[in-house]
Amino acid sequence: MLQLFGEFEWEMIRERTRVGLKTARVQGQGGGRQSIFSSQRLAELVRSVQEARCNTAAPARWSQIHLTTASRLMVPQTYR
């Protein structure tokens, strides 16, 4: 009997979470952590790598982020 109440409560929590996330998306807010880069700064970093002025490691050093994070940020927006 207690398990039944536990499962019911868990389902209610999941439903409230889904509704909250959906409402946030409608209001233009997303979940997760904000990017450390503004869209302008990110575009500048991507452009410098694409124009072969520097490799991916250089923006990582400038921004004090991990190389993997810099590489992931260099992926075109359409693939995210």
PyRosetta script that sets phi, psi and omega in degrees:
from pyrosetta import init, pose_from_sequence

init()
pose = pose_from_sequence("MLQLFGEFEWEMIRERTRVGLKTARVQGQGGGRQSIFSSQRLAELVRSVQEARCNTAAPARWSQIHLTTASRLMVPQTYR")
pose.set_psi(1, -42.8)
pose.set_omega(1, 178.4)
pose.set_phi(2, -64.4)
pose.set_psi(2, -35.7)
pose.set_omega(2, 178.8)
pose.set_phi(3, -64.1)
pose.set_psi(3, -37.4)
pose.set_omega(3, 178.7)
pose.set_phi(4, -62.4)
pose.set_psi(4, -44.7)
pose.set_omega(4, 177.4)
pose.set_phi(5, -64.7)
pose.set_psi(5, -39.1)
pose.set_omega(5, 178.5)
pose.set_phi(6, -62.6)
pose.set_psi(6, -44.8)
pose.set_omega(6, 179.1)
pose.set_phi(7, -65.1)
pose.set_psi(7, -39.6)
pose.set_omega(7, 178.2)
pose.set_phi(8, -62.6)
pose.set_psi(8, -45.8)
pose.set_omega(8, -180.0)
pose.set_phi(9, -63.7)
pose.set_psi(9, -40.9)
pose.set_omega(9, 179.4)
pose.set_phi(10, -61.9)
pose.set_psi(10, -41.5)
pose.set_omega(10, 178.8)
pose.set_phi(11, -65.8)
pose.set_psi(11, -36.9)
pose.set_omega(11, 177.7)
pose.set_phi(12, -65.4)
pose.set_psi(12, -40.9)
pose.set_omega(12, 177.7)
pose.set_phi(13, -62.8)
pose.set_psi(13, -44.7)
pose.set_omega(13, 179.7)
pose.set_phi(14, -61.5)
pose.set_psi(14, -41.9)
pose.set_omega(14, -179.5)
pose.set_phi(15, -65.3)
pose.set_psi(15, -43.6)
pose.set_omega(15, 178.7)
pose.set_phi(16, -63.9)
pose.set_psi(16, -37.7)
pose.set_omega(16, 178.6)
pose.set_phi(17, -64.9)
pose.set_psi(17, -45.4)
pose.set_omega(17, 178.4)
pose.set_phi(18, -59.9)
pose.set_psi(18, -44.1)
pose.set_omega(18, 179.9)
pose.set_phi(19, -64.2)
pose.set_psi(19, -41.4)
pose.set_omega(19, 179.2)
pose.set_phi(20, -63.5)
pose.set_psi(20, -43.7)
pose.set_omega(20, 178.8)
pose.set_phi(21, -65.9)
pose.set_psi(21, -39.6)
pose.set_omega(21, 178.9)
pose.set_phi(22, -65.0)
pose.set_psi(22, -42.3)
pose.set_omega(22, 178.1)
pose.set_phi(23, -62.9)
pose.set_psi(23, -41.7)
pose.set_omega(23, 179.6)
pose.set_phi(24, -63.0)
pose.set_psi(24, -41.5)
pose.set_omega(24, 179.2)
pose.set_phi(25, -64.0)
pose.set_psi(25, -39.7)
pose.set_omega(25, 179.1)
pose.set_phi(26, -63.6)
pose.set_psi(26, -35.3)
pose.set_omega(26, -179.4)
pose.set_phi(27, -82.5)
pose.set_psi(27, 1.8)
pose.set_omega(27, 177.0)
pose.set_phi(28, 87.4)
pose.set_psi(28, 10.9)
pose.set_omega(28, 178.3)
pose.set_phi(29, -104.2)
pose.set_psi(29, 141.1)
pose.set_omega(29, 178.4)
pose.set_phi(30, -113.4)
pose.set_psi(30, 165.0)
pose.set_omega(30, 176.0)
pose.set_phi(31, -83.0)
pose.set_psi(31, 168.3)
pose.set_omega(31, 175.7)
pose.set_phi(32, 92.5)
pose.set_psi(32, 178.4)
pose.set_omega(32, -176.1)
pose.set_phi(33, -80.8)
pose.set_psi(33, 146.8)
pose.set_omega(33, 177.9)
pose.set_phi(34, -74.0)
pose.set_psi(34, 150.7)
pose.set_omega(34, 179.5)
pose.set_phi(35, -69.6)
pose.set_psi(35, 146.7)
pose.set_omega(35, 177.8)
pose.set_phi(36, -78.7)
pose.set_psi(36, -12.2)
pose.set_omega(36, -179.7)
pose.set_phi(37, -106.9)
pose.set_psi(37, 139.6)
pose.set_omega(37, 168.9)
pose.set_phi(38, -75.3)
pose.set_psi(38, 161.0)
pose.set_omega(38, -179.0)
pose.set_phi(39, -62.1)
pose.set_psi(39, -32.3)
pose.set_omega(39, 178.5)
pose.set_phi(40, -67.6)
pose.set_psi(40, -45.3)
pose.set_omega(40, 179.6)
pose.set_phi(41, -65.9)
pose.set_psi(41, -40.3)
pose.set_omega(41, 178.4)
pose.set_phi(42, -62.9)
pose.set_psi(42, -44.1)
pose.set_omega(42, 178.7)
pose.set_phi(43, -61.3)
pose.set_psi(43, -39.2)
pose.set_omega(43, 178.8)
pose.set_phi(44, -64.1)
pose.set_psi(44, -42.9)
pose.set_omega(44, 179.4)
pose.set_phi(45, -66.0)
pose.set_psi(45, -43.6)
pose.set_omega(45, 179.3)
pose.set_phi(46, -63.5)
pose.set_psi(46, -43.2)
pose.set_omega(46, -179.5)
pose.set_phi(47, -62.5)
pose.set_psi(47, -40.4)
pose.set_omega(47, -179.8)
pose.set_phi(48, -65.4)
pose.set_psi(48, -35.7)
pose.set_omega(48, 178.0)
pose.set_phi(49, -72.6)
pose.set_psi(49, -42.1)
pose.set_omega(49, -179.0)
pose.set_phi(50, -65.7)
pose.set_psi(50, -33.5)
pose.set_omega(50, 179.3)
pose.set_phi(51, -83.0)
pose.set_psi(51, 6.3)
pose.set_omega(51, 176.7)
pose.set_phi(52, 62.2)
pose.set_psi(52, 26.8)
pose.set_omega(52, 174.8)
pose.set_phi(53, -76.7)
pose.set_psi(53, -24.6)
pose.set_omega(53, 178.4)
pose.set_phi(54, -157.1)
pose.set_psi(54, 164.9)
pose.set_omega(54, 176.4)
pose.set_phi(55, -90.9)
pose.set_psi(55, -179.5)
pose.set_omega(55, -177.0)
pose.set_phi(56, -67.7)
pose.set_psi(56, -26.1)
pose.set_omega(56, -177.9)
pose.set_phi(57, -68.9)
pose.set_psi(57, -31.5)
pose.set_omega(57, -178.1)
pose.set_phi(58, -63.2)
pose.set_psi(58, -49.1)
pose.set_omega(58, 176.7)
pose.set_phi(59, -61.6)
pose.set_psi(59, -30.5)
pose.set_omega(59, 177.1)
pose.set_phi(60, -64.5)
pose.set_psi(60, -42.2)
pose.set_omega(60, 178.2)
pose.set_phi(61, -67.4)
pose.set_psi(61, -45.1)
pose.set_omega(61, -179.5)
pose.set_phi(62, -59.7)
pose.set_psi(62, -41.2)
pose.set_omega(62, -173.7)
pose.set_phi(63, -92.1)
pose.set_psi(63, -4.7)
pose.set_omega(63, -178.0)
pose.set_phi(64, 56.5)
pose.set_psi(64, 49.0)
pose.set_omega(64, 175.7)
pose.set_phi(65, -122.8)
pose.set_psi(65, 165.2)
pose.set_omega(65, -179.4)
pose.set_phi(66, -70.8)
pose.set_psi(66, 149.3)
pose.set_omega(66, -179.5)
pose.set_phi(67, -58.0)
pose.set_psi(67, -38.7)
pose.set_omega(67, 178.9)
pose.set_phi(68, -62.9)
pose.set_psi(68, -40.5)
pose.set_omega(68, 178.1)
pose.set_phi(69, -64.0)
pose.set_psi(69, -43.2)
pose.set_omega(69, 178.9)
pose.set_phi(70, -62.8)
pose.set_psi(70, -42.0)
pose.set_omega(70, 179.1)
pose.set_phi(71, -63.8)
pose.set_psi(71, -40.8)
pose.set_omega(71, 179.4)
pose.set_phi(72, -65.4)
pose.set_psi(72, -36.6)
pose.set_omega(72, 179.1)
pose.set_phi(73, -69.4)
pose.set_psi(73, -23.3)
pose.set_omega(73, -179.1)
pose.set_phi(74, -77.8)
pose.set_psi(74, -12.6)
pose.set_omega(74, 178.7)
pose.set_phi(75, -67.0)
pose.set_psi(75, 135.1)
pose.set_omega(75, 179.5)
pose.set_phi(76, -55.9)
pose.set_psi(76, 147.8)
pose.set_omega(76, -176.5)
pose.set_phi(77, -57.6)
pose.set_psi(77, -29.8)
pose.set_omega(77, -176.4)
pose.set_phi(78, -66.0)
pose.set_psi(78, -22.7)
pose.set_omega(78, -177.4)
pose.set_phi(79, -91.6)
pose.set_psi(79, -5.9)
pose.set_omega(79, -178.8)
pose.set_phi(80, -84.0)
pose.dump_pdb("model.pdb")
